Amino acid sequence: MSRSPWPPRVALILALTLSGCVIAPLGPGGYGHDDGPVVEAAPPPPRWDPPPPSPGPAYAWIGGYWSWQLGRHVWIGGRWALPPAPGRVWVPGQWSRVPRGWRWRDGYWSRR
């Protein structure tokens, strides 16, 4: 009686494929609140990112921003998000000039 080699192979392929995946909830701000790496290239000017209609009155618009990915600036479009608690407002992230270039500081939810 021979066994099929497929189930163990499928399980191995699935395990190897998913081993790099991490599913984690976003921080309380929906984005982390960390300083990014220092990069030499200044970010381009912000894009006009008009919000689509709000999904509801409690939602806040989180505008788009320039992210640093794979050695270049990439535009990340805005989105609607629910504040993590009543009375919270979104403080947008920003690029700041630092001695060796530019550094991104993530946006976060703040108490009013």
N, CA, C and O of each residue as an XYZ file, in Angstrom:
448
protein
N       0.845     -1.170      0.000
C       0.000      0.000      0.000
C       0.897      1.242      0.000
O       1.679      1.448      0.928
N       0.781      2.049     -1.023
C       1.635      3.237     -1.097
C       0.848      4.490     -0.713
O      -0.356      4.597     -0.946
N       1.564      5.414     -0.127
C       0.938      6.681      0.261
C       1.235      7.719     -0.818
O       2.274      7.669     -1.476
N       0.344      8.624     -0.981
C       0.553      9.701     -1.941
C       1.559     10.704     -1.368
O       1.464     11.061     -0.194
N       2.516     11.164     -2.175
C       3.492     12.139     -1.677
C       2.920     13.556     -1.598
O       3.589     14.438     -1.061
N       1.739     13.808     -2.099
C       1.225     15.175     -2.181
C       0.861     15.808     -0.845
O       1.265     16.949     -0.616
N       0.145     15.170      0.036
C      -0.205     15.890      1.271
C       0.999     16.404      2.056
O       0.959     17.555      2.490
N       2.072     15.630      2.271
C       3.215     16.190      2.992
C       3.876     17.332      2.222
O       4.308     18.313      2.827
N       3.959     17.216      0.909
C       4.569     18.286      0.098
C       3.726     19.553      0.161
O       4.246     20.659      0.306
N       2.435     19.372      0.052
C       1.550     20.539      0.125
C       1.690     21.212      1.482
O       1.761     22.438      1.569
N       1.730     20.422      2.523
C       1.891     20.984      3.868
C       3.230     21.705      3.994
O       3.297     22.779      4.593
N       4.289     21.133      3.440
C       5.607     21.759      3.496
C       5.617     23.064      2.716
O       6.126     24.073      3.204
N       5.068     23.056      1.523
C       5.022     24.272      0.708
C       4.214     25.355      1.418
O       4.623     26.515      1.451
N       3.094     24.986      1.973
C       2.263     25.946      2.701
C       3.007     26.505      3.912
O       2.967     27.710      4.162
N       3.680     25.642      4.658
C       4.426     26.090      5.835
C       5.554     27.036      5.434
O       5.765     28.052      6.097
N       6.278     26.727      4.372
C       7.361     27.600      3.925
C       6.842     28.921      3.377
O       7.453     29.970      3.580
N       5.718     28.865      2.688
C       5.128     30.084      2.143
C       4.660     31.011      3.246
O       4.869     32.221      3.167
N       4.035     30.467      4.264
C       3.479     31.289      5.330
C       4.462     31.616      6.436
O       4.150     32.422      7.313
N       5.633     31.017      6.418
C       6.578     31.251      7.516
C       7.037     32.703      7.576
O       7.434     33.173      8.643
N       6.994     33.423      6.459
C       7.379     34.826      6.462
C       6.219     35.756      6.749
O       6.424     36.962      6.885
N       5.013     35.236      6.844
C       3.847     36.074      7.084
C       3.662     36.328      8.565
O       3.754     35.420      9.391
N       3.406     37.553      8.872
C       3.067     37.912     10.241
C       1.775     38.689     10.175
O       1.704     39.726      9.515
N       0.777     38.213     10.835
C      -0.486     38.927     10.894
C      -0.574     39.517     12.289
O      -0.714     38.806     13.284
N      -0.488     40.833     12.328
C      -0.504     41.520     13.613
C      -1.421     42.723     13.505
O      -1.474     43.368     12.458
N      -2.134     43.029     14.555
C      -2.993     44.203     14.495
C      -2.143     45.457     14.415
O      -1.032     45.508     14.944
N      -2.683     46.473     13.741
C      -1.996     47.752     13.710
C      -2.047     48.366     15.086
O      -2.938     48.060     15.879
N      -1.100     49.228     15.373
C      -1.067     49.907     16.662
C      -2.301     50.754     16.872
O      -3.167     50.809     15.999
N      -2.399     51.414     18.010
C      -3.585     52.184     18.323
C      -3.857     53.292     17.325
O      -4.986     53.773     17.242
N      -2.864     53.707     16.570
C      -3.069     54.766     15.596
C      -3.445     54.260     14.229
O      -3.758     55.065     13.352
N      -3.429     52.972     14.010
C      -3.687     52.464     12.684
C      -2.401     52.424     11.872
O      -2.267     51.607     10.961
N      -1.476     53.281     12.190
C      -0.128     53.256     11.671
C       0.738     53.219     12.912
O       0.302     53.645     13.982
N       1.944     52.721     12.792
C       2.847     52.758     13.925
C       3.220     54.201     14.243
O       2.857     55.109     13.496
N       3.921     54.420     15.314
C       4.391     55.759     15.666
C       5.890     55.657     15.897
O       6.381     55.778     17.019
N       6.593     55.432     14.809
C       8.028     55.205     14.890
C       8.759     56.154     13.956
O       8.196     56.653     12.982
N      10.028     56.392     14.275
C      10.883     57.127     13.360
C      11.371     56.153     12.308
O      11.743     55.022     12.619
N      11.368     56.595     11.070
C      11.862     55.766      9.992
C      13.358     55.948      9.821
O      13.998     56.640     10.613
N      13.921     55.327      8.785
C      15.349     55.468      8.530
C      15.671     56.865      8.011
O      14.787     57.574      7.531
N      16.920     57.251      8.108
C      17.369     58.513      7.515
C      17.686     58.224      6.051
O      18.427     57.291      5.743
N      17.121     59.027      5.149
C      17.366     58.862      3.717
C      17.912     60.172      3.161
O      17.593     61.247      3.668
N      18.729     60.082      2.126
C      19.341     61.278      1.550
C      18.375     62.067      0.677
O      18.468     63.292      0.605
N      17.443     61.377      0.011
C      16.547     62.036     -0.939
C      15.394     62.728     -0.221
O      14.687     62.124      0.585
N      15.225     64.002     -0.534
C      14.091     64.745      0.030
C      12.792     64.178     -0.539
O      12.759     63.759     -1.697
N      11.726     64.159      0.254
C      10.454     63.665     -0.276
C       9.884     64.640     -1.302
O      10.084     65.850     -1.188
N       9.177     64.120     -2.301
C       8.498     65.005     -3.250
C       7.415     65.808     -2.526
O       7.059     65.483     -1.393
N       6.896     66.840     -3.164
C       5.782     67.579     -2.558
C       4.582     66.645     -2.368
O       4.395     65.711     -3.148
N       3.772     66.892     -1.339
C       2.587     66.044     -1.139
C       1.663     66.100     -2.361
O       1.565     67.123     -3.038
N       1.006     65.004     -2.616
C       0.024     64.947     -3.705
C      -1.322     65.434     -3.198
O      -1.619     65.349     -2.006
N      -2.124     65.942     -4.108
C      -3.501     66.275     -3.773
C      -4.243     64.960     -3.674
O      -4.344     64.221     -4.654
N      -4.755     64.672     -2.513
C      -5.350     63.368     -2.218
C      -6.755     63.602     -1.667
O      -6.982     63.434     -0.469
N      -7.711     63.992     -2.535
C      -9.049     64.299     -2.014
C      -9.723     63.040     -1.467
O      -9.668     61.980     -2.091
N     -10.347     63.159     -0.318
C     -10.993     61.973      0.254
C     -12.271     61.605     -0.484
O     -13.017     62.480     -0.924
N     -12.518     60.316     -0.615
C     -13.823     59.884     -1.136
C     -14.871     60.133     -0.051
O     -14.519     60.512      1.066
N     -16.131     59.928     -0.359
C     -17.160     60.130      0.672
C     -16.874     59.279      1.916
O     -16.437     58.132      1.823
N     -17.131     59.873      3.063
C     -16.896     59.191      4.332
C     -17.842     58.007      4.501
O     -19.014     58.093      4.133
N     -17.340     56.896      5.058
C     -18.218     55.758      5.308
C     -19.170     55.993      6.489
O     -20.113     55.226      6.685
N     -18.928     57.045      7.271
C     -19.796     57.330      8.412
C     -19.309     58.550      9.165
O     -18.167     58.974      8.986
N     -20.158     59.121     10.006
C     -19.803     60.362     10.698
C     -18.658     60.232     11.705
O     -18.016     61.234     12.022
N     -18.389     59.056     12.205
C     -17.342     58.886     13.218
C     -15.947     58.713     12.605
O     -14.955     58.715     13.333
N     -15.858     58.564     11.284
C     -14.583     58.301     10.635
C     -13.747     59.568     10.482
O     -14.286     60.667     10.352
N     -12.436     59.403     10.501
C     -11.493     60.499     10.274
C     -10.678     60.182      9.025
O     -10.318     59.031      8.782
N     -10.394     61.212      8.240
C      -9.575     61.020      7.040
C      -8.099     61.077      7.417
O      -7.642     62.033      8.043
N      -7.364     60.045      7.028
C      -5.920     59.996      7.224
C      -5.325     60.189      5.839
O      -5.383     59.293      4.996
N      -4.755     61.361      5.612
C      -4.255     61.714      4.290
C      -3.081     60.864      3.848
O      -2.428     60.206      4.658
N      -2.824     60.889      2.556
C      -1.716     60.136      1.988
C      -0.370     60.742      2.368
O      -0.297     61.859      2.881
N       0.685     59.989      2.107
C       2.031     60.434      2.462
C       3.063     59.703      1.605
O       2.772     58.667      1.007
N       4.259     60.256      1.558
C       5.369     59.614      0.863
C       6.092     58.677      1.826
O       6.554     59.095      2.888
N       6.181     57.419      1.444
C       6.890     56.405      2.219
C       8.224     56.119      1.518
O       8.368     56.371      0.322
N       9.188     55.596      2.264
C      10.466     55.186      1.681
C      10.474     53.677      1.569
O      10.461     52.983      2.586
N      10.494     53.151      0.343
C      10.445     51.707      0.118
C      11.397     51.330     -1.010
O      11.361     51.919     -2.090
N      12.238     50.355     -0.749
C      13.159     49.818     -1.756
C      13.997     50.914     -2.414
O      14.221     50.898     -3.624
N      14.454     51.863     -1.601
C      15.361     52.883     -2.099
C      14.728     54.037     -2.845
O      15.419     54.767     -3.554
N      13.423     54.214     -2.698
C      12.762     55.341     -3.372
C      11.501     55.746     -2.617
O      10.980     54.988     -1.799
N      11.020     56.954     -2.907
C       9.775     57.433     -2.305
C       8.594     56.831     -3.058
O       8.579     56.811     -4.289
N       7.614     56.345     -2.320
C       6.413     55.740     -2.890
C       5.210     56.394     -2.217
O       5.163     56.503     -0.992
N       4.239     56.830     -3.017
C       3.043     57.463     -2.466
C       2.101     56.409     -1.883
O       1.768     55.425     -2.544
N       1.674     56.633     -0.626
C       0.698     55.780      0.043
C      -0.580     56.618      0.142
O      -0.607     57.649      0.814
N      -1.615     56.170     -0.521
C      -2.863     56.932     -0.556
C      -3.549     57.000      0.796
O      -3.337     56.150      1.661
N      -4.373     58.024      0.965
C      -5.108     58.210      2.211
C      -6.206     57.179      2.395
O      -6.521     56.403      1.493
N      -6.783     57.194      3.600
C      -7.861     56.244      3.912
C      -8.707     56.790      5.049
O      -8.275     57.658      5.808
N      -9.900     56.274      5.150
C     -10.781     56.589      6.274
C     -10.485     55.605      7.399
O     -10.224     54.430      7.143
N     -10.525     56.076      8.642
C     -10.288     55.195      9.783
C     -11.149     55.645     10.955
O     -11.448     56.828     11.114
N     -11.533     54.684     11.758
C     -12.247     54.998     12.996
C     -11.234     55.303     14.091
O     -10.293     54.530     14.276
N     -11.392     56.390     14.815
C     -10.497     56.645     15.937
C     -10.564     55.493     16.934
O     -11.611     54.862     17.072
N      -9.459     55.209     17.635
C      -9.450     54.089     18.572
C     -10.296     54.347     19.820
O     -10.661     53.412     20.532
N     -10.602     55.609     20.076
C     -11.419     55.971     21.233
C     -12.056     57.331     20.954
O     -11.518     58.114     20.171
N     -13.186     57.619     21.579
C     -13.796     58.941     21.389
C     -12.834     60.055     21.809
O     -12.045     59.893     22.741
N     -12.913     61.176     21.113
C     -12.082     62.315     21.456
C     -10.673     62.277     20.897
O      -9.874     63.163     21.202
N     -10.340     61.274     20.084
C      -9.003     61.185     19.492
C      -9.003     61.885     18.133
O      -9.986     61.830     17.394
N      -7.892     62.542     17.817
C      -7.720     63.190     16.524
C      -6.444     62.666     15.883
O      -5.492     62.308     16.577
N      -6.432     62.623     14.563
C      -5.275     62.132     13.839
C      -4.236     63.240     13.689
O      -4.557     64.333     13.221
N      -3.001     62.966     14.080
C      -1.872     63.867     13.884
C      -1.077     63.267     12.720
O      -0.516     62.180     12.859
N      -1.019     63.955     11.580
C      -0.349     63.372     10.414
C       1.146     63.167     10.628
O       1.788     63.889     11.391
N       1.682     62.170      9.937
C       3.115     61.955      9.938
C       3.801     63.064      9.156
O       3.148     63.829      8.446
N       5.112     63.148      9.286
C       5.834     64.187      8.556
C       7.286     63.807      8.321
O       7.880     63.046      9.084
N       7.842     64.353      7.250
C       9.262     64.240      6.960
C       9.966     65.417      7.617
O       9.492     66.549      7.527
N      11.089     65.167      8.275
C      11.873     66.224      8.918
C      13.305     66.175      8.409
O      13.857     65.104      8.156
N      13.891     67.352      8.265
C      15.303     67.441      7.876
C      16.139     67.094      9.104
O      15.924     67.653     10.180
N      17.084     66.183      8.951
C      18.002     65.787     10.020
C      19.421     65.928      9.471
O      19.589     66.101      8.264
N      20.451     65.858     10.326
C      21.818     66.106      9.846
C      22.250     65.305      8.609
O      22.956     65.846      7.759
N      21.858     64.066      8.488
C      22.329     63.252      7.351
C      21.291     63.087      6.242
O      21.516     62.309      5.315
N      20.168     63.790      6.308
C      19.161     63.649      5.262
C      17.766     63.971      5.755
O      17.520     65.030      6.333
N      16.860     63.040      5.517
C      15.445     63.198      5.860
C      14.970     61.978      6.627
O      15.388     60.856      6.341
N      14.097     62.196      7.603
C      13.552     61.092      8.405
C      12.037     61.246      8.507
O      11.515     62.340      8.718
N      11.346     60.112      8.351
C       9.889     60.066      8.466
C       9.492     59.771      9.899
O      10.076     58.902     10.547
N       8.508     60.487     10.388
C       7.906     60.234     11.703
C       6.443     59.890     11.440
O       5.703     60.696     10.877
N       6.025     58.683     11.851
C       4.658     58.216     11.603
C       3.621     59.103     12.274
O       3.883     59.751     13.287
N       2.427     59.110     11.670
C       1.283     59.776     12.294
C       0.753     58.944     13.439
O       1.115     57.779     13.601
N      -0.120     59.565     14.241
C      -0.655     58.866     15.415
C      -1.958     59.524     15.869
O      -2.271     60.654     15.494
N      -2.698     58.788     16.678
C      -3.923     59.316     17.280
C      -3.560     60.005     18.600
O      -2.818     59.464     19.419
N      -4.096     61.194     18.779
C      -3.806     61.972     19.982
C      -5.118     62.357     20.672
O      -6.162     62.489     20.034
N      -5.032     62.531     21.982
C      -6.200     63.060     22.690
C      -6.299     64.542     22.375
O      -5.287     65.221     22.204
N      -7.509     65.029     22.302
C      -7.701     66.472     22.004
C      -7.167     67.330     23.096
O      -7.244     68.556     23.012
